[in-house]
C-alpha cells in the first residue's frame, strides 16, 4: 500500500471538496430548485449548505457547530462566507439544512459524479473498456418515527434490525472506486430491492463501458436495458429466480460458447424455434431482439479457497468475439468487481465510522446526508486517482484512510478547499 506522501501529499492538499464540485454547479442546482435565500443577509445560503453537507461526511465525528467552524475560514477564502455573520447554533444550521432539502444536493451529485480515470490510469480498463459495477449496501439511520415509517427495519417481527436502514445502490467506476450514479430507497417495500433500484442507474451507462454485476442483478429486462445503452456487460448468471437455461449455440476457441437469452415466460416451442435460428448464422437476423438475444458464456471455477469448496462461476457477456476479450481475460477481470465492496466500505467505515448511525432524523435529511457522503467520496477518490495516475501507480495502492486523515487534519486550511 502506498502512503499518501511526497508528491501525492501535494495533490491531496489542493482542491479537496470543491475541486470536483465547482461553485457554479452548486449555484445552478440551488437555483434550479429555488433554494436561494429570500433575504440578502441570509447567514447560511444554499450554496454554503451544499458544501456543509459534504463536510458532514468528512468530519463525521464533529457536531454541527464544529463542522461549520472548520468550514468558516476556507469558505471565507472562496468568498462564500461573510465575516459579519455570527456563527449559527445547531438549531439554525438544522433549519438551513431543511430549507436546502435533498434535491439540490442530489442534482449536484448527478452533475459532477463522472468517471475520473484517464486512459493512463492503471487498473481501470478491461479489453479496452472502462470497468464499472453496480452493487448495493445498507446504512443505519436514526430510530425516529419518520425514518421508521419511510425506511423501515431489515427483517421482521421481534428480530428486526436495531435501526431503520436506507438502501443505497451505486454505479461505481472500478478503477477509481468513485461513485458515478446512485439511487436511495427504503429497505422494505415493493420495488425497493437492489435489482429494482439498479434500474434507475442503467441510463448512466455509455458506450465504451463494461458493466460488471453479481447474479442477483440479472434478468431479461435488465440485460436489455443495460446493453441497449451501447455499453458492454459482464454479469454473473443466475438471477433472483435461480439458474437460467443457457443452451449451446456454438463453442468458441477459448472454451467459452455462444448462447441464447430468452424473454421472460416464453413457451418451449418458441424457444426451440429461436435456438434453431441462432445455430444458423445466416438466420440469426430473423431473431426478434425483443424476444431473444445472443450472448456469450464464460465458465470457470475458483479453487484453493481455504475452508471452502471450489466455487463454479458462470459469466454472461455481450462481447461475442473472443479475440476482443478472451475468456481468461474476462474471468480475471470480473473479480475486479469486488472493488465495489471496498468502495462501500470506504463510505460506511472510513468516512462514516464503523458502526456509526447517520445523523438525520427525517427521510429528506437522510437522503441529503447520503448524497453529501457520495459527493465527498467521489471528490476524495477523484483526487487519489489523479495523484496515482500522475505517479503511474494503481489508485488502489493509495490508502484511502490515510488520505482521509490528512484531509481532516488540513480541514481548516483554505488551500485545501480551494475551488
C-alpha positions in Angstrom: 0.0 0.0 0.0 1.4 3.4 -1.0 1.1 6.0 1.7 -0.1 9.4 0.6 3.2 11.2 1.0 5.6 13.2 -1.1 4.2 14.2 -4.4 0.8 12.5 -3.5 0.5 14.7 -0.4 1.0 17.8 -2.6 -2.0 16.7 -4.7 -4.1 15.9 -1.5 -3.6 19.4 -0.2 -5.3 21.0 -3.1 -9.0 21.0 -4.1 -10.3 18.5 -1.5 -14.0 19.2 -1.7 -14.7 22.0 -4.0 -12.1 20.8 -6.5 -14.7 18.4 -8.0 -17.7 20.4 -7.0 -17.4 23.9 -8.7 -19.3 26.8 -7.2 -21.2 27.4 -10.5 -22.6 23.9 -10.5 -23.7 24.3 -6.9 -25.4 27.7 -7.7 -27.1 26.2 -10.7 -28.6 23.3 -8.6 -29.7 25.6 -5.8 -31.4 27.9 -8.4 -33.0 25.0 -10.2 -34.9 24.1 -7.1 -35.4 27.8 -6.0 -33.5 27.2 -2.8 -31.8 30.6 -3.0 -32.1 32.7 0.2 -35.1 35.0 0.4 -33.1 37.7 2.3 -29.8 39.2 1.1 -28.3 38.9 4.6 -29.1 35.2 5.0 -26.4 33.6 7.1 -26.4 30.1 5.5 -27.5 30.3 1.9 -28.0 27.2 -0.2 -24.5 27.0 -1.7 -22.9 27.1 1.8 -25.2 24.3 2.9 -24.3 22.1 -0.1 -20.6 22.3 1.0 -21.7 21.8 4.5 -23.5 18.5 3.5 -20.1 17.3 2.1 -18.3 18.4 5.2 -20.6 16.4 7.4 -19.2 13.3 5.7 -15.6 14.4 6.1 -16.0 15.4 9.7 -18.5 12.7 10.8 -17.3 12.8 14.5 -18.0 16.6 14.9 -21.3 18.2 15.8 -22.9 20.8 13.5 -21.2 23.8 15.1 -17.8 22.0 14.9 -18.3 21.2 11.2 -19.3 24.7 10.4 -16.4 26.1 12.4 -14.0 24.0 10.3 -15.6 25.4 7.1 -15.8 29.1 8.1 -12.2 30.0 7.2 -12.0 28.2 3.9 -15.5 29.4 3.0 -14.3 33.0 3.6 -11.3 32.3 1.4 -13.6 31.4 -1.6 -15.9 34.4 -1.0 -18.7 32.2 0.4 -18.7 33.5 3.9 -19.4 37.0 5.3 -17.2 37.9 8.2 -20.1 39.9 9.6 -22.1 36.7 10.2 -22.3 35.3 13.7 -21.7 31.6 13.9 -25.2 30.0 13.9 -26.1 27.4 16.5 -27.2 23.8 15.8 -30.9 24.9 15.5 -30.0 27.5 12.9 -27.9 25.0 11.0 -30.7 22.4 11.1 -33.2 24.9 9.7 -30.8 25.8 6.9 -30.4 22.1 6.0 -34.1 21.7 5.9 -34.5 24.8 3.7 -32.0 23.3 1.3 -33.6 19.9 1.2 -32.1 16.9 -0.6 -32.9 17.7 -4.2 -30.1 20.3 -4.9 -27.5 18.0 -3.3 -28.7 15.1 -5.5 -28.6 17.4 -8.5 -25.0 18.5 -7.8 -24.0 14.8 -7.4 -25.6 13.9 -10.7 -23.8 16.7 -12.5 -20.3 16.1 -11.1 -20.2 12.4 -10.5 -18.4 11.4 -13.7 -15.7 8.8 -14.3 -12.3 10.2 -13.3 -9.8 7.5 -14.7 -7.8 8.6 -17.7 -6.5 6.3 -20.4 -3.2 6.2 -18.4 -4.8 5.1 -15.1 -3.7 1.6 -14.2 -6.3 -1.0 -13.3 -9.2 1.0 -14.9 -9.6 -0.8 -18.2 -10.5 -4.3 -19.4 -10.3 -5.3 -23.1 -10.2 -1.5 -23.9 -13.3 -0.8 -21.9 -13.8 1.3 -18.8 -14.8 -1.1 -15.9 -17.8 -0.1 -13.9 -20.0 -2.0 -11.5 -23.4 -2.0 -9.8 -24.0 -3.1 -6.2 -25.9 -2.1 -3.1 -25.4 -1.6 0.6 -27.4 -0.6 3.7 -26.9 2.4 6.0 -28.3 2.7 9.6 -30.4 5.8 10.2 -31.7 7.2 13.4 -34.6 5.5 15.0 -37.1 8.4 14.6 -40.8 7.8 13.9 -40.4 9.4 10.4 -37.4 7.3 9.5 -39.1 4.1 10.7 -42.2 4.9 8.6 -40.3 5.7 5.5 -37.2 3.4 5.5 -38.4 0.5 7.7 -36.3 -2.1 9.5 -34.5 -5.0 8.0 -36.0 -8.4 9.0 -39.4 -8.7 10.6 -41.1 -9.3 13.9 -39.1 -9.0 17.1 -35.9 -9.9 15.3 -35.7 -6.9 13.1 -32.6 -4.7 12.8 -31.7 -2.4 15.7 -32.1 0.7 13.5 -34.1 1.6 10.4 -32.0 1.2 7.2 -31.7 3.1 4.0 -30.8 1.1 0.9 -28.1 2.6 -1.4 -27.4 1.2 -4.8 -24.5 2.7 -6.7 -22.8 2.7 -10.0 -19.0 2.8 -9.3 -16.1 3.3 -11.6 -14.0 0.3 -10.7 -10.6 1.8 -11.3 -11.2 4.8 -9.0 -13.8 3.4 -6.7 -15.7 6.7 -7.3 -19.5 6.6 -7.4 -20.9 7.8 -10.7 -24.5 7.1 -10.1 -26.7 6.4 -7.1 -30.3 5.5 -6.1 -31.5 5.7 -2.5 -34.6 4.0 -1.1 -36.2 2.2 1.9 -35.0 -1.2 3.0 -38.6 -2.6 2.7 -41.4 -2.2 0.2 -42.4 -3.3 -3.2 -39.8 -2.3 -5.9 -37.2 -1.4 -3.3 -34.8 -4.3 -3.7 -31.3 -3.9 -5.1 -32.3 -5.2 -8.5 -35.3 -2.8 -8.8 -33.3 0.3 -7.6 -30.5 -0.6 -10.0 -32.9 0.1 -12.9 -32.5 3.8 -12.1 -28.8 3.6 -13.0 -28.7 1.9 -16.4 -29.4 5.3 -18.1 -25.9 6.4 -16.8 -24.1 3.8 -18.9 -22.3 4.8 -22.1 -20.6 3.0 -25.0 -17.1 2.1 -24.0 -18.1 1.0 -20.5 -18.0 -2.6 -19.2 -20.6 -3.1 -16.5 -20.0 -5.9 -14.0 -22.7 -7.1 -11.6 -23.4 -10.1 -9.4 -26.0 -12.7 -10.2 -28.8 -11.1 -8.2 -28.9 -8.3 -10.8 -29.6 -10.4 -13.9 -33.0 -10.6 -15.6 -34.0 -10.4 -19.2 -35.4 -6.9 -18.8 -32.3 -5.6 -17.1 -30.0 -7.2 -19.6 -31.8 -5.5 -22.4 -31.9 -2.1 -20.5 -28.1 -2.2 -19.9 -27.0 -3.4 -23.3 -29.3 -1.1 -25.2 -27.3 1.8 -23.9 -24.3 0.7 -26.0 -22.3 -0.4 -23.0 -20.9 -3.9 -22.7 -21.8 -6.1 -19.7 -20.1 -8.9 -17.8 -22.7 -10.4 -15.4 -22.7 -13.5 -13.3 -25.5 -15.7 -14.4 -28.3 -16.8 -12.0 -30.7 -14.0 -11.1 -33.3 -13.8 -8.4 -35.2 -16.7 -10.0 -32.2 -19.1 -9.8 -30.3 -20.8 -12.6 -31.3 -19.9 -16.2 -31.1 -22.1 -19.3 -28.0 -21.4 -21.3 -28.2 -23.7 -24.4 -25.0 -24.0 -26.5 -25.3 -22.3 -29.8 -21.6 -22.5 -30.8 -18.5 -23.4 -29.0 -15.6 -20.9 -29.3 -11.9 -21.2 -29.5 -11.2 -20.0 -25.9 -13.6 -22.6 -24.3 -16.4 -20.1 -24.0 -19.6 -20.5 -26.0 -22.4 -18.6 -27.5 -25.9 -19.0 -26.1 -29.4 -17.5 -26.4 -31.1 -15.4 -23.7 -34.9 -15.6 -23.9 -37.5 -13.1 -22.9 -39.4 -14.0 -19.7 -42.2 -16.6 -19.7 -41.5 -17.9 -23.2 -43.0 -21.2 -24.1 -40.7 -24.1 -25.1 -41.8 -24.3 -28.8 -40.8 -20.7 -29.4 -37.5 -21.3 -27.5 -36.8 -24.2 -29.8 -37.6 -22.2 -32.9 -35.3 -19.3 -31.8 -32.5 -21.7 -30.9 -32.6 -23.3 -34.3 -32.3 -19.8 -35.9 -29.4 -18.9 -33.6 -27.5 -22.0 -34.7 -27.7 -21.0 -38.3 -25.5 -17.8 -38.7 -27.4 -16.9 -41.8 -30.7 -16.9 -40.0 -29.8 -15.1 -36.8 -31.0 -11.8 -38.2 -34.6 -13.2 -38.1 -34.5 -13.3 -34.2 -36.6 -10.5 -32.8 -34.3 -8.7 -30.2 -37.4 -8.1 -28.1 -37.8 -11.9 -27.7 -34.2 -13.2 -27.5 -30.6 -12.2 -27.8 -27.3 -13.9 -28.4 -24.8 -13.8 -25.5 -21.5 -15.5 -24.6 -20.9 -17.7 -21.6 -17.6 -17.9 -19.7 -17.4 -20.7 -17.1 -14.7 -21.5 -14.6 -14.0 -22.5 -11.0 -12.4 -20.6 -8.2 -10.2 -23.1 -6.4 -7.9 -23.1 -3.4 -10.4 -21.4 -1.2 -9.2 -22.2 2.3 -12.0 -24.0 4.2 -14.4 -23.8 1.3 -15.3 -25.9 -1.7 -14.4 -24.9 -5.2 -16.9 -22.3 -6.5 -18.2 -22.6 -10.0 -18.7 -19.2 -11.8 -20.7 -18.6 -14.9 -20.5 -15.2 -16.6 -22.6 -13.7 -19.3 -21.3 -11.0 -21.7 -22.4 -9.4 -24.9 -18.8 -9.3 -26.2 -19.2 -12.1 -28.6 -15.8 -12.1 -30.2 -13.1 -14.0 -28.1 -10.4 -12.1 -30.0 -11.6 -8.8 -28.5 -11.9 -10.3 -24.9 -10.6 -13.8 -24.3 -12.4 -15.9 -21.7 -9.3 -15.9 -19.4 -9.1 -12.1 -19.5 -12.8 -11.7 -18.7 -12.6 -14.2 -15.9 -9.7 -12.4 -14.3 -11.3 -9.0 -14.8 -14.6 -10.0 -13.3 -13.1 -10.2 -9.9 -12.3 -6.5 -10.0 -16.0 -6.2 -9.2 -15.0 -6.7 -5.6 -13.6 -3.2 -5.7 -17.2 -2.1 -5.3 -17.2 -3.8 -1.9 -14.2 -1.7 -1.0 -15.9 1.4 -2.2 -18.9 0.7 0.0 -16.5 0.1 2.9 -14.9 3.5 2.3 -18.2 5.2 2.8 -19.5 3.0 5.7 -16.3 2.6 7.7 -13.6 5.2 6.8 -15.9 8.2 6.3 -18.9 7.5 8.5 -17.0 5.4 11.0 -17.6 1.7 12.0 -21.0 1.1 13.5 -21.9 4.8 13.3 -25.5 5.8 12.6 -26.3 8.7 10.2 -27.3 12.0 11.9 -30.6 12.9 10.2 -33.9 12.2 11.8 -36.2 12.8 8.8 -36.1 10.9 5.4 -35.4 14.0 3.3 -32.4 14.9 5.5 -31.2 11.3 5.4 -31.2 11.4 1.6 -29.4 14.8 1.7 -26.8 13.4 4.1 -26.2 10.3 1.9 -25.7 12.4 -1.2 -23.2 14.6 0.8 -21.3 11.4 1.6 -21.3 10.4 -2.1 -20.1 13.8 -3.2 -17.2 13.7 -0.7 -16.4 10.1 -1.5 -16.3 11.0 -5.2 -14.1 14.0 -4.5 -11.6 12.1 -2.5 -11.3 9.2 -4.9 -11.0 11.7 -7.8 -8.1 13.3 -6.0 -6.5 9.9 -5.3 -6.9 8.8 -8.9 -5.3 12.0 -10.3 -2.4 11.6 -7.9 -2.0 7.9 -8.7 -2.2 8.4 -12.4 0.5 11.1 -12.1 2.7 8.8 -10.1 2.0 5.9 -12.5 0.5 3.6 -9.8 -2.8 1.8 -9.5 -5.2 4.0 -7.4 -5.9 1.0 -5.1 -2.3 1.3 -3.9 -3.1 4.7 -2.3 -4.5 4.4 1.2 -8.0 5.9 1.3 -8.0 6.0 5.1 -4.6 7.7 5.2 -5.9 10.3 2.7 -9.0 11.0 4.8 -6.8 11.5 7.9 -4.7 14.0 6.0 -7.8 15.9 4.8 -9.2 16.0 8.2 -6.0 17.5 9.6 -6.0 20.1 6.9 -9.7 20.9 7.1 -9.1 24.4 8.3 -6.6 25.2 5.5 -8.2 27.4 2.8 -5.9 25.9 0.2 -7.3 22.5 1.0 -10.8 23.6 -0.1 -9.9 25.9 -3.0 -12.2 25.6 -5.9 
